[in-house]
Amino acid sequence: MKKKITIILALSALFTLTCFTVFLLHSKDASLVFPSLPQQVVKGSRSVFGKMMDHIRVKKIPDVSRKTAATSAQPAPPLDPCPDSPLSLVGPLLVEFETIRSLQWVRNQLGSVLQQGGRHKPPDCTARQKVAVIIPFRNRYEHLTHWLYYLHPVLMRQQLDYGVYVINQDGDGAFNRAKLMNIGFVEALKEYDYDCFVFSDVDLVPIDDRNLYRCSDHPRHLSVAIDKFNYRLSSVTAFGGVSLLTEEQFLKVNGFSNTFWGWGGEDDDLYNRIIVRGMSITRPDAGIAKYKMIKHGRDLHNEVNPENAVKTKKTAENIETDGLNSLNFTVKEILKDVLFTLISVDVQAP
């Protein structure tokens, strides 16, 4: 009889121990079983029970917060500088203006790779320069459409960190291209720390992407060979069409003159300012600095002004008081398109 009682008690104890073990395995929070035991002590036990608790703790309460925080806190490694000679240039380009293009069609073609305001920078390297492209503008939307269609891909392949600024002269007064250039310079710098400024007519499109839109140690004239002039330089002192200056160079010459109303003279005056300030201009080889000009008639209120030729002979006496330091204008509207930033301004035309 005693032997039977002993067997029954042993079986009961074994059953109780088994139930207790099962309870531990299926507990939602195993730490509640031994709330007074520090975690490191439990993990320190190398019994089967201790190993089981280690497994439960790691599985149920993974300590990944510190690892995640450390990973997210690390900044992305800096990109290497873009190569001096971009690798994706294609050379001569097929450029034609007979195809009818709309701004919306160009948006559909290029908008997905551009940032609002006509901004773009290379995703896989750090651009060598931050370039603002300034376009003086009034009522030339067809020309602007062609320009945007061709120039955005060129500027992307040249791996520039750039933005396109269309400076629109509000109203029907006498056109002042030079003043619009000055305004573009001032307004672009309010948005970004550009260090190179391209002053480009809207009707000039390069036909070779090796003609880099990058500034150099000297003011640079890019539109060397235009089809209108049989791809020959129109004058040894020519500095119009497409010209580049760094911020320092443009400030040194006090920008463009603000007094050239109507057509002609402002580029000659800027060339004179460069010479007066002891600088010289550079040009790329005419073999690659080729441009096509979009044919058009003379714009209304942009007639040739004979007084402008006289002003170009007075550059030295006017450079100190006429330019960026005497610029006055009113911004009427700023529109951010995916292809460009349009800034409409009142230039106080006479």
ZADREN-769511 format. One record per residue: residue in three letters; x, y, z of N, C-alpha, C, CB in turn. Coordinates in steps of 0.05 Angstrom, whole numbers, plus 5000, padded with zeros to 4 digits. Glycine has a CB too. Example, Ala and Ser with C-alpha at 12.3 -4.5 7.8 and 13.67 -1.06 7.14 Angstrom:
Ala526448865156524649105156526449345156522649115181
Ser525749555142527349795143525850015157528249885114
//
This chain:
Met501649765000500050005000501750255000498250005024
Lys503850255017505650485018507050524992507750445041
Lys507650294979509050304953507350444932509950024944
Lys504750374932502850504913502650804918500150364915
Ile502450874944502251164951504751314941501951204982
Thr507151194945509651324936509651364906512051154945
Ile508751164891508651184862506751404853507850914849
Ile504451414867502451614860503551894865499851574876
Leu504951934888506052194895508252274875507252194923
Ala509852084867511952134847510852224820513851894843
Leu508752074812507452154787506152424788505351944779
Ser504952484812503652754815505752974814502152764842
Ala508152924826510253124826511253164797512553044844
Leu511552944783512552964755510553114738513052684743
Phe507953064742505853194727505853494733503153074733
Thr506153564758506253844767508653994754506453874797
Leu510953864754513353984742513054024712515853814748
Thr511753824699511253844670509354074664510153584659
Cys507254104679505354324675506654594679502954294693
Phe508354614699509854864705511654944682511454834731
Thr513054734671514854794648513254884624516454534641
Val511054754618509354834595508355114599506954644592
Phe507655184624506655464630508855664623505955484659
Leu511355604630513555784624513855824594516155684637
Leu513755604580514255614551512155784537514255334539
His509755784546507555924533506756184546505155744531
Ser508256274566507656524579508156754560509356554604
Lys506456964558506857194541509157364550504357364540
Asp509757364576511957524586513457364607511057804598
Ala515557224598516957034615518257174639519056884600
Ser518757434636520057584658518257614682520957854648
Leu515657574678513857594701514157364720510957604691
Val515357144711515656914728517656964751516656674712
Phe519857094743521957164763522457464762524557004758
Pro520557634771520857924768523158034783518358054777
Ser524157894804526358004820529157934809526157914848
Leu529257754788531757674778532757864755531657384767
Pro535057984757536158144736536557974711538858274744
Gln536258114687536457954662539157824658535858144638
Gln541257974665543957854660544357604678546058064666
Val543057594701543357364718541957124705542157414746
Val539557164695538156944682539756844658535357034673
Lys540857034642542356954619544956824627542957194602
Gly545856874651548356754660548056464666549356904684
Ser545656364672545256084679545555914654542556034693
Arg547155704656547555534632545955274635550455464628
Ser543855264653542155034655540255024631540455034681
Val538854804627536954794605534855004608535654514604
Phe533955044633532055254639533155534632531155244668
Gly535655584638536955844632537055894603539755854644
Lys537855684587538055714558535255764546539255464545
Met533255634558530455674549529655964553528555484564
Met530356074576529656354583531156554564530356424612
Asp533656484558535156644538533656664512537956534534
His532756434503531356414477528756574478530756124470
Ile527256544500524756694502525256994503523256614528
Arg527257084517527757374519528657494493529857424540
Val530357354479531357454453529057464433533657294442
Lys527457264433525257244414523057444419524156964413
Lys522357474445520057644452520757934454518857544477
Ile523157994464523958274469526658324456524058334500
Pro526758334429529358384415530258664420529058324385
Asp532758704428533758964434535159084409535758954458
Val533459174390534659284365534459584363533259154341
Ser533359714384532960004383535560154380531560094407
Arg537660064395540160214394541460174367542060114416
Lys541259934356542459884330541160044308542359584323
Thr538460064309536860214290537560504292533860174294
Ala537660614316538360894320541060964310538160974350
Ala542960784315545760834306545860834275547660634317
Thr544360654263544460634234543160884221542960384224
Ser540860964232539461194220540861454225536661214230
Ala542561474245543861724252546261774234544761724281
Gln547261564221549661604205549061754179550961334199
Pro550361974173549862124148550761964124551162394148
Ala549462024101550261884076553061984069548261944053
Pro554761804059557461884051557362094029559061634042
Pro559162284029559262494008559862373981561262714015
Leu558562493960559062393933561662503923556762483914
Asp562962353905565462443893564862663873566862203878
Pro566762843867566363053847565762923820568763243846
Cys564063053805563662963777566162993761561263133764
Pro566562823741569062843725569163103710569162613704
Asp571563203706571963453692570863443664574963533691
Ser571163213651569963173624567662973628572163063604
Pro565163073627562862893631562962653612560263043628
Leu562262423622562562173606560162123587562861943624
Ser557962263592555562203576555062403552553162203593
Leu557062573547556762753524556762603498559062963524
Val555162713479554962573453556162723430551962523447
Gly556962983435558163133413556063283396559862953395
Pro556363273369554463413352551663323356555363373322
Leu549763513355546963463359545263533335545963613384
Leu543163383331541163453310539163643322539863193298
Val539163893313537364093324535664213301538964323338
Glu533064203305531264323285528864453299530264103264
Phe527764653286525664813298522964793283526465093301
Glu522864603263520464573247518264423262521064433221
Thr519064243280517164083295515664273314518563863311
Ile512964233314511364393332511364263360508364423321
Arg512264413379512464313407510964503425515364283416
Ser509564383445508264543465509764523491505264463468
Leu509264713509510564703535509664443550509964953552
Gln507064383547506164143561507463883551503064113559
Trp507863883525509163643513512063623524509263663482
Val513463843526516163843537516163763566517564123534
Arg514163853581513863773609513563473611511463913622
Asn511963353593511563063593514162913587509362993573
Gln515763033570518262903562520362923584519363033537
Leu520563143598522863193616522063233645524263443606
Gly519563283651518763363678519463163699515863403678
Ser519562903693519962703713522762703725519462423702
Val524662823711527462823720528263103730529362733698
Leu526363293730526963563739525663623766526163773718
Gln526763813780525563913804524064173798527563963827
Gln522064243814520564483810522364723806518564523832
Gly521664893787523265133782525465093761524565223807
Gly525364863747527364803727530064743738527665043709
Arg530064603761532564533775533364243770532264583805
His535964193770536963923767539863923776536763823738
Lys540663693788543463643795543963353792544163753823
Pro546463273786547062993781546562833806549962963772
Pro545362593804544762433827547062273838542462243821
Asp549162223821551262043829553962173833551461833809
Cys554162433832556662573837556062863844558562563812
Thr557963003855557663283862558563463839559263353888
Ala556663633830557263803807559563993813554763963799
Arg561164053793563464233797562664523800565364203773
Gln560264593789559364863792556364873795560165033767
Lys555365083809552565133812551865363792551765203842
Val550265293773549865473750546965573748550665333724
Ala546665843747544065963742544066053712543566203761
Val542065963698541766043669539666263669540965793651
Ile540466493660538666733660537766793631540066983672
Ile535166793626534066853600532367103601532466603589
Pro533167323587531467553585529167493566533067813575
Phe526767583573524467463559522067663557523467213573
Arg520767643534518067763531516767653505518268073530
Asn514567523509512867423486514367233467511767653471
Arg516067063477517566873460517066583468520566933460
Tyr514566513473513966243484514666023465511066233491
Glu514366063439515065853420518165803421514265933391
His519666023422522565993424523365863450523966273421
Leu522065943472522665833498522165533498520965963520
Thr520065443485519465153484521665003471516765103469
His522665093448524864963434527364963452525465103407
Trp527965193464530365223481530265013504530565503492
Leu528065003518527764813540528064523531525064853555
Tyr526864463509526964193499529864093493525364163473
Tyr531464273482534264203475536164243498535164353451
Leu535864463513537964533533537864363558537664823540
His535464293568535464133592537063873590532564063600
Pro536663713569538363473566541363533564537463313542
Val542063753550544863823548546063893575545264063529
Leu544664053591545664133617545763893636543864343629
Met543863703633543963463650546463293643541463293646
Arg546963263617549263093609551863233617549263053578
Gln551863493619554263643628554563633658554163933618
Gln552763493672552863443701553163703717555263263707
Leu551363893711551364143725549164143747550864373706
Asp549664283768547664343788546464613780548864343818
Tyr544164603766543264853753540364913757543864823723
Gly539665163751536865243751536465433728536165383778
Val534065433716533365603693531565823702532065433670
Tyr532266073697530766313706529966473681532366483726
Val527366493676526366653654525366913666523966493638
Ile526667133658526067393670524367543650528767553676
Asn521867563656519867673637519367963643517167513639
Gln519668133622519168423625516168463623520768583605
Asp514968563644512068613644511468873628511068633673
Gly509168873615508269113601509369133573509169363616
Asp508769353559509469393531511569613527507069453515
Gly512869703548514869913545517369813530515670023572
Ala519270003525521769933512523169703527523570183510
Phe524069513511525369273523528069343533525569043502
Asn528869223556531469273568532769003575531269463593
Arg534068883556535268613559537268613582536568523533
Ala539068823582541168833602540068843630542969063596
Lys538069003634536869033661535668773670534869263661
Leu534368633652533268373659535468173667531668253635
Met537768193655540068023663540868083692542468063644
Asn541068343698541768413725539668313745541968723728
Ile537168343738535068243756535267943760532268323745
Gly535767793739536067513741538267433760536567393714
Phe540567573758542767523776541967563805545167713769
Val540667783811539867843838537867643849538768133840
Glu535867583833533667413842534567123845531267423823
Ala536367023827537266753829538866703855539066683805
Leu540466903862542066883886540366883912544067113888
Lys537966973910536166963933535266673938533667143929
Glu535466503918534466233920536666023925532966153895
Tyr539066073916541065863917543865993915540765653895
Asp545865863925548565973925549965913898550265883949
Tyr548866013877550065973850552866103849548266083828
Asp554665983835557366103831557966163802559465933843
Cys556166083784556666133755553966223743557765883741
Phe554166433726551666543714551966543683551166833724
Val549966413671549766403642547666603633549166113631
Phe548366793616546466983605545966913576547567283608
Ser543666803571543066683545540566793532542766383548
Asp540866853506538466933490536766683486539267053463
Val534166713485532366493483532266363455529566573491
Asp533466503436533366403408535966263400532766623389
Leu537766203418540266073411540465803425542666253420
Val540865593408541065323418543665193408538565153408
Pro545265083426547764963418547364703402549564903443
Ile549164653384548864403368551164213373548764473338
Asp552464253397554564073406554664083436557364133393
Asp554163863450554063873479556763883493552463643490
Arg558963873477561663903488562264193494563763783469
Asn560564373486560764663492559664703520559264833471
Leu561464683540560564663568559564933579562864563585
Tyr557264913592556165153605557265173633553065133606
Arg559865213634561365243660563165493658563064993666
Cys563265633681564965873682567965793684564166053706
Ser569665993678572565943680573766183695573765913652
Asp576466193694577866403708577466683695580866343709
His576366683671575866933657572966923647577866973633
Pro571667153644569067163631569167013604568067453627
Arg567066853599567166673576564866723557567066383586
His565566723531563566763509563166493495564466983490
Leu560766383496560266123485559266123456558365973502
Ser557566313450556266303423558166423402553666473423
Val560266263396562466353378561566333349564966183383
Ala560366113342559766053313556766013310561365813303
Ile555266213300552366193297551766163267550966453309
Asp549766003262549065953234548366203219546765753232
Lys547166403233546366653220548866793208545066833240
Phe551166753220553666873211555466673198555167013234
Asn554266463186555766253172557766113191557166363147
Tyr557066093216558665963236561466093239559065663229
Arg561466353237563966503241563466713263564866643214
Leu565566783277565366983298564767253285568066993314
Ser562667383295561767633282563767863287559067713292
Ser565167853309567068073316568867973338565568333325
Val571368063338573267983358572468083386576068073351
Thr570768283387569868393413567068293419569968693413
Ala565968103404563268013409563067873436562367813386
Phe560967943451560567813477557667763482561867983499
Gly556067773461553167733464552267453458551667923447
Gly549667403459548567143453548466963478550167003431
Val550766833484550966663507553666723520550766353500
Ser553566843544555966933558555866833587556267233557
Leu558266773598558466663625560366833642559366373625
Leu559466893667561167013687560666893714560667323687
Thr562766873730562466783758561167013773565166703770
Glu560266953797559067163814561167383819558167043841
Glu563667303825565767493830566267673806568367353839
Gln566367553782566967713758564667903752567367523734
Phe562167813756559867983751559768223770557267823751
Leu560368163795560468383815562668583809560768273843
Lys564868473799567268643793566668853772569568473784
Val564968783752564268963730561669123736563968813704
Asn560569073761558069203769555769123751558369513768
Gly555868883740553768783723553468923697551168803738
Phe551168903684550569053660549769333666548368913644
Ser549969513647548769773649545769743649549769963626
Asn544369913663541469913664540170103644540469973692
Thr541770243628540670463612540370403583542370703615
Phe540770153575540670083546537769993539542669863539
Trp536070183531533370133524533170083494531470363531
Gly531569883486531469813457533769623450531570063440
Trp534169583424536069373415538869493412535169263389
Gly540869333421543669393414545269533435543669553390
Gly547869453436549869603452550469493479548869883456
Glu548669353492549169273520551369063522546569153532
Asp551668893502553768693503556468823498553268473482
Asp556569023480559069163476559969313501558769363452
Asp557969423515558569563540559669373561556069713550
Leu558469133562559468933582562268843575557568693582
Tyr562868813549565568743541567468973550565768713510
Asn566669223546568369443555568769443585567069703546
Arg566769373600566969353629569069143638564269293642
Ile569068923624570968713630573868813625570468463612
Ile574268953603576869063597577769273617576969173568
Val575769453623576369663643577269553670573869843647
Arg576069333677576769203703579169023701574369053713
Gly580669033679583168883677582868593672584668923702
Met580568503661580168223654580168193624577568123667
Ser580067943616579867883587577867653584582667803575
Ile576967613560574967403555576267153543572667503538
Thr574966933546575866683533573566563517576966473554
Arg574266393498572166263481572965973477571866413454
Pro571065793474571665523466572365513437569365333473
Asp573365293428573965263399571465283382575364993394
Ala571665433360569365473343568265213331570165663320
Gly569865013331568964753320566864623337571364563318
Ile566664693363564564583380562664793391565764433403
Ala563465053389561765263400559865363379563565503410
Lys558365183367556565243345553665263356556765033323
Tyr552165453344549365493352547565533328549165743370
Lys545065443332542965513313541165723325541265263306
Met540565923309538766133318535966093306539866413309
Ile533966123324531166093315530466353300529266043339
Lys529566323275528966563258526466703269528566483229
His526566973269524367133279524667413269524067113310
Gly522567563270522667843263523368013287519967943251
Arg523668273282524368463304521968483323525168743293
Asp522468463349520368483369519268763371521368383396
Leu516668783376515469043380516669173406512369013383
His517169433404518369583426521269493432516569563451
Asn522569373412525369303416526969393391525769003421
Glu526169633381527469733357530369823363525869973345
Val531969843342534669943345534670223357536269933318
Asn536270263378536470523391539170643385535970493422
Pro539270853368541870973360543371093384541371183340
Glu541971163405543371273429545171073443541271383448
Asn544570813439546070603453548970593443544770333449
Ala549370643418552170633407553870853420552170673377
Val552571083426554071303439554771223467552371553438
Lys553071083481553471013509555870813512550970883521
Thr556270653491558470453493561270593494558370263470
Lys561370843486563870993487564371123514563971203465
Lys562471093532562671223559562671023581560371423563
Thr563470773575563470563595565170633619564370303583
Ala567570723615569370773637568370973657572070863626
Glu566871173647565871383665563271313678565571643650
Asn561871103668559271023679559370773696557370983656
Ile561470613694561570353707561170363737564070213701
Glu562070573750561870593779559070643789563770803789
Thr557470783773554870873783552470743768554671173780
Asp552970603747550870483731551170183729550770613702
Gly549370033742549669743742548069623765552569663743
Leu549269413777547969273799547369463823549669043809
Asn549169653827548769833850546670053845551469963857
Ser545670073821543570273815540970133805544570483795
Leu540869873808538669713797536069763813539269413797
Asn533969833798531269873811529169723794530570173813
Phe527469573807525369423793523369323814526669173777
Thr521169223804519069113821518368833811516669293823
Val518468633828517568373821514568363822518868153840
Lys513368293799510468273798509367993805509568353770
Glu510867793796509967513800512267323796507667453780
Ile512267113812514166893809512666633806516166883833
Leu513066493783511666243778513766023776510066263752
Lys513265803790515065573790513865353772515465463819
Asp514965323749514265103731516364893734514065203701
Val515664643727517764433729520064483710516464163724
Leu519564633689521664683669523264943674520364703642
Phe522165123690523565383694522265533716523565553668
Thr523665743725522565943743522066193727524466003768
Leu519566283727518766523712518366753731516166483695
Ile519966963728519867203745519067433728522567253759
Ser516567533732515567763717516168013733512467743712
Val517368213719518268453733517468703718521368443736
Asp517168913733516769183723519569323723514569353739
Val520569393700523269513699523169823697524769403674
Gln520769933702520470223700521370333673522070363723
Ala520270213652520970293625519870573619519870093604
Pro521470733604520571013598518271003578522871173587
//
